[in-house]
Amino acid sequence: MYSTSASTVIQAPRKRVWEALTKPEIVKQYFFGTDLVTDWVPGSSLVFRGEWEGKQYEDHGTVREFEPERTLSYDYWSSFSGHEDTPERRQIIRFDLTDADGGVKVTVHQSNADTQERADHSKKNWEGVLAGLKKLLES
C-alpha cells in the first residue's frame, strides 16, 4: 500500500487552526464546499457530502483518534474510488498540529492508498486543501 503527506505552517493561534479542522461550517469554506457530519468521538461515523464536478458524493469514515489541538485521524472511503466500501480498502487520514515558526504546522498523512497514482493524486488534493486553510486563517 502507498502513502503520502503534505504540510504547511499557518500563522494563527492553535485553537483557531483546530477549530478550522473540526467545525463543519469552517471546513466547508476551504474543503471543496464539503458538508462534514461527525461528533468526533472515536468510533463514531464521519460523512463528507457534496458535489464535485457536477456529481453528488457521500464519502464515509470512522473517527479513530481525537486529541484536541494536537491530532485527529479517521479511516475514509471515497465514493469516487470505484471500490466497494470495505474496512481493508479504507484509507487512513491523520492530521497533526505542532508549533513552528511562531505559528502552527499542520501535517496531513494519508495511508493505505492502493496505487502510487492515487497517493500522488491525494497529495495534490491535500496541498490544495492546506493552501485554502492557510489562506482562510491568515486573511
N, C-alpha and C positions, 0 to 999 in steps of 0.2 A: 504494500500500500504506500501511497505517496502523501506528503505533507508540504505545507507552505506556511509562511508567516509574513507579516507586514507590521510596521510600526511608525509612529510619529510622535513628536513632542508638542504638547499643547500648552500654551501659556494661559492657564486658567486654574482656579482652585480645584483640588482633587474632588471635593464634594460635587462641584458643578459638572466635572467630567463624568463622574459616576452616574449622576442623575441623567446625563445625556445618553449614557449607555443603557439605562434601565427603565426610564419613563417613556411609555409608548408615545405620548404626544410629542416628545422631543425626538425620539428615534425616527418617527415618520418624516421629520424635516430633513434628514440627511441620508436616510437609508432607502432610497428609491421609492419614497412615498408609502412604504410598507406599514400596515397596521399590525402591531405586535400585541398578542394576548398571552399573558402569563402572570403568575403571582410570585415568581422567582423562588419558590420553595423547592429545595432539592427533591426530585422525584415527581414534581408537577409537570404538566404538559406546557408546551410552548408552541404557539402558532404564529406564522407570518402570513398575512393575506394582502393581496393587492392585484395590480395589473402591471404587466411588463410587456411592452411592445404589442399592445392590443390583446394580450391573453391574460385571463384571470388565473391566479395561482393561490394555492394554500399549501404551505410547507409546514412540516411538523417536527417537533423535537421534544426532548425531556430535559429539564433542568438537572444538571449534575452537581454543580458546586456554586455557592453564592457566598462570598465573603465581602461585605460592603466596603467599598472604596479600595479593594485590593484585587479581587479576581472573581470571574464568573465563567462558568462553562456549561455547555449543553450539547447533546447529540442532535443531529439535524438530518432531515431528509427533504430534498427538493423535489417538488412536483415536476420540475423540468429535467430531472435526471434521466428519465427513461427507464428507471428501475422500480421494481416493487419496493414498498417501504418495509424493510426487514431490519432487525437490530444490527446485523453484521454489515449492512450497507450504509448505515448512518455515519455521517462524518462527525467529527468532534471539533467543536469551536470553543476556543478559550481566549478570554481577554484578561490581560494582566496590566495593572497600573503600578508604576514605580516613579519615584522622584527623579527628575532630570532637568538640569539647566534652568532652575527656577520655575519649572512647570511640572507637567505630568507626562511621562512617556506611556503611551498606550500601545501595547503589542497584542496583535491577534494572531493566534496559531490555529491552523486548520489541518486536521489529520484524517486519515482513512479514506483519502480520495482513491478511486480505482485506477486512474491513469495519471501520468505526469501532465498530460494535456489539461485535464480537469484541475489539477493542482495549480498549474500556471494560470489558467483562466480565473481561478479563485483568488490568486494573489493580486491580479489586476483589479478585480472587483473590490477586494479589501483595501487596496491602495486608494481607490476612488472613494470608498466609504469613509476611510480615515481622513482624507483630504477634505471631504464635506463636513465631517465632525469638527476638524480643526478650524475651518473657515467659520462655521456657525459659532463656535465657542470663543473665538478670538475677535469676532467683529463687534 
